[in-house]
Amino acid sequence: MSHSIKSTLTEARERLSATSTENAYLDAEVLLSFVLNKDRSYLHAWPENTLAEAEVNQFEQLMKRRASGEPVAHLTGQREFWSMMLNISKDTLIPRPETERLVELALALIPENTSYQIADLGTGSGAIALAIARERPQCIITATDASQEALAIAQYNAKQQKISNVVFRQGNWCEALIKETYQMIVSNPPYIESNDEHLSIGDVRFEPQQALESGKDGLDAIRLITQQARTHLRPDGWLILEHGYKQRDAVLNLMQQQHYIDLKAYDDLSGTPRICMGRGYCD
């Protein structure tokens, strides 16, 4: 029995929809594109093309894994962020579209043709650091992570993207910054409560827990970062943090306790509270 691109995708969408997988058709397209080593546009341009038996078998194996809940990014080893195709692994958080909002807000505060020193804490795959570095090539971004495995992925992504203005350091949050100071510190830290049921369902089950869970109230990492960043931010520098959908007031309160000024809060593109920022201060 022959399998065309169109019939394969139709069947795949039905199978994934039956297991309550969100974006079933998109998932199927991404996986089939991966198997064929083609862009998704190819699937739409040549829907009647027939798959080889080996391609059918490979796609079937990926479909089984996706139906069990394994993230598409783990199946392909890649995820697009800020128009960059980044490698990811089980040691890195899968970059989310909402985090691009943090990049947008950061770039709005960094004039073009400036040579800011910027730190990205908990860089993971390097998504935030590389996006800022690409848009502001005269800036130097220090990307830190406690995981050596994650840093190896981030360094590989920097090489693949031909981005050379990022330096990588291993360490927990600001500990890796030693005594340097920065015009900006950004972070998408873990912010899920340790007893949150979402940690044991869906795609999240397959991601590194240390990149997701952060204590009873989900604020352990943010609490520590707001404290540590005080000594690493220049007086006019900005701390920009991503947070959970119900943590806006708590994060603003933590920043206020640490005497950050000009506090601001922003939603992501879906209208969900997502980003808080504050400016450094002088003692």
Long-range contacts (C-beta under 8 A, 24 or more apart in sequence): 2-50, 2-51, 3-50, 3-51, 3-56, 4-47, 4-48, 4-49, 4-50, 4-51, 5-32, 5-43, 5-46, 5-47, 5-48, 5-49, 5-51, 6-47, 6-48, 8-32, 8-51, 8-56, 8-59, 9-43, 12-59, 12-63, 15-63, 15-67, 16-63, 16-66, 16-67, 19-67, 21-66, 21-67, 21-69, 27-66, 27-72, 28-63, 30-72, 30-76, 31-59, 31-62, 31-63, 31-66, 31-72, 31-75, 31-76, 32-59, 34-62, 34-75, 34-76, 34-78, 35-59, 35-62, 69-202, 69-203, 69-205, 69-206, 70-203, 70-206, 71-203, 71-206, 71-207, 74-206, 79-125, 81-125, 81-127, 81-131, 82-127, 82-130, 82-131, 82-134, 84-127, 84-130, 84-131, 84-134, 84-157, 84-161, 86-125, 86-126, 86-127, 86-130, 86-157, 86-161, 87-125, 87-153, 87-156, 87-157, 87-160, 88-125, 88-153, 89-149, 89-153, 90-206, 90-207, 90-208, 91-147, 91-149, 91-150, 91-153, 91-208, 92-124, 92-125, 92-147, 92-150, 92-153, 92-154, 92-208, 92-211, 93-124, 93-125, 93-188, 93-207, 93-208, 93-211, 93-212, 94-203, 94-207, 95-124, 95-125, 95-127, 97-269, 98-242, 98-268, 98-269, 98-270, 98-272, 98-274, 99-127, 99-128, 99-188, 99-242, 100-131, 101-266, 101-267, 101-268, 101-269, 101-274, 101-275, 102-128, 102-186, 102-188, 102-240, 102-242, 102-274, 102-275, 103-128, 103-131, 103-132, 103-135, 105-240, 105-266, 105-275, 105-277, 106-132, 106-184, 106-186, 106-238, 106-240, 107-132, 107-135, 107-136, 109-184, 109-238, 110-136, 110-139, 110-183, 110-184, 112-136, 113-138, 114-138, 114-139, 115-139, 115-140, 116-140, 116-182, 116-183, 116-184, 117-142, 117-180, 117-181, 117-182, 117-183, 118-142, 118-182, 118-183, 118-184, 118-185, 118-186, 119-143, 119-144, 119-174, 119-177, 119-180, 119-182, 119-184, 119-185, 119-186, 119-232, 120-144, 120-185, 120-186, 120-187, 121-173, 121-174, 121-185, 121-186, 121-187, 121-189, 121-225, 122-146, 122-173, 122-187, 122-188, 122-189, 122-190, 122-211, 122-221, 123-150, 123-151, 123-154, 123-168, 124-150, 124-153, 124-154, 124-188, 124-211, 125-150, 125-153, 125-154, 125-157, 126-153, 126-154, 126-155, 126-157, 126-158, 126-166, 128-186, 128-188, 129-154, 129-166, 130-154, 130-157, 130-158, 130-161, 130-163, 130-166, 132-186, 133-158, 133-163, 133-165, 133-166, 134-161, 134-163, 137-165, 138-165, 139-165, 140-165, 140-166, 140-167, 141-165, 141-166, 141-167, 142-166, 142-167, 142-168, 142-169, 142-176, 142-177, 142-180, 142-182, 143-167, 143-168, 143-169, 144-168, 144-169, 144-170, 144-171, 144-173, 144-174, 144-176, 144-177, 145-170, 145-171, 146-170, 146-171, 146-172, 146-173, 146-210, 147-208, 147-210, 150-208, 173-221, 173-224, 173-225, 173-228, 174-225, 174-228, 174-229, 174-231, 174-232, 175-228, 177-232, 180-232, 181-231, 181-232, 181-233, 181-234, 181-237, 182-232, 182-233, 182-234, 182-237, 183-234, 183-236, 183-237, 183-238, 184-233, 184-237, 184-238, 184-239, 184-240, 185-225, 185-229, 185-232, 185-233, 185-237, 185-238, 185-239, 185-240, 186-239, 186-240, 186-241, 187-225, 187-240, 187-241, 187-242, 188-241, 188-242, 189-214, 189-221, 189-222, 189-225, 189-241, 189-242, 190-214, 190-218, 190-221, 191-218, 191-219, 191-221, 191-222, 191-242, 191-243, 191-244, 191-247, 192-218, 192-244, 193-217, 193-218, 194-218, 217-250, 218-244, 218-247, 219-247, 219-250, 219-251, 219-254, 222-247, 222-251, 222-254, 223-254, 226-254, 226-255, 226-257, 226-258, 226-260, 227-258, 230-258, 230-259, 230-280, 233-280, 234-280, 235-280, 235-281, 235-282, 236-279, 236-280, 237-279, 237-280, 238-277, 238-278, 238-279, 238-280, 239-277, 239-278, 239-279, 239-280, 240-275, 240-276, 240-277, 241-275, 241-276, 241-277, 242-274, 242-275, 243-273, 243-274, 243-275, 243-276, 245-272, 245-273, 245-274, 246-273, 247-273, 248-273, 248-276, 251-276, 252-276
